[in-house]
């Protein structure tokens, strides 16, 4: 058997679904969803597309699998023994940080309704909401509201960061510019916006996100 044949055989034997997903995440992180093609993946893995198709049927399946790997790691945050409210905060922040680190995950979640990445979040949040002894009739709405908030705000935060980076801007510079614009609005029409304009440059997106979770939890406490 020649050297080339032996090398190809070793590559074929070493290729696994897990390695394909790992390589996909690397491409998604560097080049976004548009950069994830079977050709790019084949080049990265030094194999032919056929070997990849043996494990993954389509780009859609590949994207969902990559998203699921990130979500599975995020919801694996250690919450055993925590009070339910603390556990919900920990899980929410873990997901927020994961989507911030992998901005494509937010979009992938919205494109995979009812599939495993969303189910993982639903189950982990649902278990903790149930532990709060929320009324049976309110459980579903409470969990859906939390899930939509977590994914929606995390996705928007990641998109904002990407927008800033893509234009070579500093977050502080952008926020200071927005604050200046807000402060010059007509106070008669925009009294609240004018009042909070000076808070914009120094606000913490992660802290604001967590505050929103705590508002949800406060509402849940009042419904038990």
C-alpha positions as CSV (number, residue, x, y, z in Angstrom):
1,X,0.0,0.0,0.0
2,X,1.4,3.4,-1.0
3,X,2.0,6.3,1.4
4,X,-0.8,8.4,-0.1
5,X,-3.3,5.5,0.3
6,X,-2.3,4.9,3.9
7,X,-2.6,8.5,4.7
8,X,-6.1,8.8,3.2
9,X,-7.2,5.6,5.0
10,X,-6.0,7.1,8.4
11,X,-7.9,10.3,7.7
12,X,-11.0,8.4,6.9
13,X,-10.7,6.3,10.0
14,X,-10.0,9.3,12.3
15,X,-12.9,11.4,10.9
16,X,-15.9,11.4,13.2
17,X,-19.1,13.4,13.6
18,X,-17.6,15.1,16.6
19,X,-14.6,16.2,14.7
20,X,-16.8,17.5,11.8
21,X,-18.8,19.5,14.3
22,X,-15.7,20.9,16.0
23,X,-14.3,22.0,12.6
24,X,-17.7,23.5,11.7
25,X,-17.6,25.6,14.9
26,X,-14.1,26.8,14.0
27,X,-15.3,28.0,10.6
28,X,-18.5,29.5,12.0
29,X,-16.5,31.5,14.6
30,X,-14.0,32.8,12.0
31,X,-16.1,33.2,8.9
32,X,-19.8,33.2,10.0
33,X,-22.6,31.1,8.6
34,X,-21.8,32.2,5.0
35,X,-18.3,30.7,5.3
36,X,-19.6,27.3,6.4
37,X,-19.6,25.2,3.2
38,X,-18.9,21.6,2.6
39,X,-15.9,22.6,0.5
40,X,-14.5,24.8,3.3
41,X,-15.1,22.0,5.7
42,X,-13.4,19.4,3.4
43,X,-10.4,21.7,3.1
44,X,-10.1,22.1,6.9
45,X,-10.5,18.4,7.5
46,X,-8.3,17.4,4.6
47,X,-10.9,15.0,3.3
48,X,-13.5,14.7,0.6
49,X,-17.1,15.8,0.9
50,X,-18.3,12.2,0.7
51,X,-16.7,11.4,4.0
52,X,-18.5,14.3,5.6
53,X,-21.8,13.4,4.0
54,X,-21.5,10.0,5.6
55,X,-22.0,11.7,9.0
56,X,-24.0,14.9,8.1
57,X,-26.7,15.1,5.4
58,X,-27.0,18.9,4.9
59,X,-25.7,22.3,5.9
60,X,-28.8,22.8,7.9
61,X,-28.2,19.7,9.9
62,X,-24.5,20.7,10.3
63,X,-25.5,24.2,11.6
64,X,-28.0,22.8,14.1
65,X,-25.5,20.2,15.3
66,X,-22.8,22.9,15.8
67,X,-25.3,25.1,17.6
68,X,-26.4,22.1,19.8
69,X,-22.7,21.5,20.8
70,X,-22.4,25.1,22.1
71,X,-25.7,25.1,23.8
72,X,-25.1,21.7,25.5
73,X,-21.8,23.0,26.9
74,X,-23.5,26.2,28.1
75,X,-26.4,24.6,29.9
76,X,-24.0,22.2,31.6
77,X,-23.3,25.1,34.0
78,X,-23.0,23.7,37.5
79,X,-26.3,24.5,39.2
80,X,-26.8,21.4,41.4
81,X,-27.8,22.5,44.9
82,X,-28.5,26.1,43.9
83,X,-31.8,27.7,44.7
84,X,-34.0,27.7,41.5
85,X,-33.7,31.5,41.0
86,X,-29.9,31.4,41.3
87,X,-29.8,28.4,38.9
88,X,-31.9,30.3,36.3
89,X,-29.5,33.3,36.6
90,X,-26.5,31.0,36.2
91,X,-27.9,29.2,33.2
92,X,-29.1,32.5,31.6
93,X,-25.6,34.1,31.9
94,X,-23.9,31.0,30.6
95,X,-26.1,31.1,27.5
96,X,-25.5,34.9,27.2
97,X,-21.8,34.4,27.3
98,X,-21.9,31.5,24.9
99,X,-23.8,33.5,22.3
100,X,-21.5,36.4,22.8
101,X,-18.5,34.2,22.1
102,X,-20.2,32.5,19.1
103,X,-22.5,35.2,17.6
104,X,-23.9,32.8,14.9
105,X,-25.6,30.7,17.6
106,X,-28.3,33.2,18.2
107,X,-29.5,33.0,14.6
108,X,-29.0,29.3,14.5
109,X,-31.4,28.9,17.5
110,X,-34.1,30.9,15.8
111,X,-33.8,28.8,12.7
112,X,-34.1,25.5,14.7
113,X,-37.5,25.8,16.5
114,X,-38.4,22.7,18.4
115,X,-35.0,21.1,17.7
116,X,-32.5,19.8,20.2
117,X,-30.6,23.1,21.0
118,X,-33.9,24.8,21.9
119,X,-35.2,21.7,23.7
120,X,-32.1,21.7,25.9
121,X,-32.7,25.3,27.0
122,X,-36.4,24.7,27.4
123,X,-35.8,21.7,29.6
124,X,-33.1,23.2,31.9
125,X,-35.1,26.4,32.4
126,X,-38.3,24.5,32.7
127,X,-37.0,22.3,35.5
128,X,-36.0,25.4,37.5
129,X,-39.3,27.2,36.9
130,X,-41.1,24.1,38.1
131,X,-39.0,24.1,41.2
132,X,-40.3,27.6,42.0
133,X,-43.8,26.0,42.2
134,X,-45.3,28.3,39.6
135,X,-48.9,27.5,39.0
136,X,-49.4,24.7,36.4
137,X,-51.3,27.0,34.1
138,X,-48.5,29.6,34.1
139,X,-45.5,27.2,33.6
140,X,-45.5,27.1,29.9
141,X,-45.9,30.9,29.4
142,X,-43.2,31.6,32.0
143,X,-40.7,29.3,30.5
144,X,-41.4,30.5,26.9
145,X,-41.0,34.1,28.0
146,X,-37.7,33.4,29.7
147,X,-36.4,31.4,26.7
148,X,-37.4,34.2,24.2
149,X,-35.8,36.8,26.4
150,X,-32.6,34.9,26.8
151,X,-32.2,34.1,23.1
152,X,-33.5,37.4,21.8
153,X,-31.4,39.7,24.1
154,X,-28.3,37.5,23.7
155,X,-28.6,37.4,20.0
156,X,-29.0,41.2,19.8
157,X,-26.0,41.8,22.1
158,X,-23.9,39.6,19.9
159,X,-25.1,41.4,16.8
160,X,-24.3,44.8,18.3
161,X,-20.8,43.6,19.1
162,X,-20.3,42.3,15.5
163,X,-21.6,45.6,14.1
164,X,-19.1,47.6,16.2
165,X,-16.2,45.3,15.2
166,X,-17.1,45.2,11.5
167,X,-16.8,49.0,11.4
168,X,-13.6,49.3,13.4
169,X,-15.4,51.2,16.2
170,X,-14.9,51.2,19.9
171,X,-18.0,50.4,21.9
172,X,-17.3,53.4,24.2
173,X,-17.0,55.8,21.2
174,X,-20.2,54.5,19.6
175,X,-22.2,54.8,22.9
176,X,-20.9,58.3,23.6
177,X,-22.0,59.4,20.1
178,X,-25.4,57.9,20.7
179,X,-25.7,59.5,24.1
180,X,-24.9,62.9,22.6
181,X,-27.6,62.4,19.9
182,X,-30.2,61.3,22.5
183,X,-29.4,64.2,24.8
184,X,-30.2,66.7,22.0
185,X,-33.6,65.3,21.2
186,X,-36.7,67.4,21.9
187,X,-37.4,66.8,25.6
188,X,-41.1,67.4,25.1
189,X,-41.3,64.4,22.8
190,X,-38.6,62.2,24.3
191,X,-38.4,63.0,28.1
192,X,-37.3,59.5,29.1
193,X,-34.7,59.2,26.4
194,X,-33.1,62.5,27.3
195,X,-33.1,61.6,31.0
196,X,-31.2,58.3,30.5
197,X,-28.8,59.5,27.8
198,X,-26.0,60.1,30.2
199,X,-26.3,56.5,31.5
200,X,-25.8,55.0,28.0
201,X,-21.9,55.2,27.7
202,X,-21.3,53.4,31.0
203,X,-24.0,50.8,31.0
204,X,-23.0,47.1,31.2
205,X,-24.9,44.9,28.7
206,X,-24.4,41.7,30.7
207,X,-25.6,43.4,33.9
208,X,-28.6,44.8,32.1
209,X,-29.4,41.3,30.8
210,X,-29.2,39.8,34.3
211,X,-31.4,42.6,35.6
212,X,-34.0,41.6,33.1
213,X,-33.9,38.0,34.3
214,X,-34.4,39.1,37.8
215,X,-37.4,41.2,36.8
216,X,-38.9,38.0,35.3
217,X,-38.1,36.1,38.5
218,X,-39.7,38.8,40.6
219,X,-42.9,38.4,38.5
220,X,-42.8,34.6,38.9
221,X,-42.5,35.0,42.7
222,X,-45.7,37.1,42.8
223,X,-47.6,34.4,40.8
224,X,-46.8,31.4,43.1
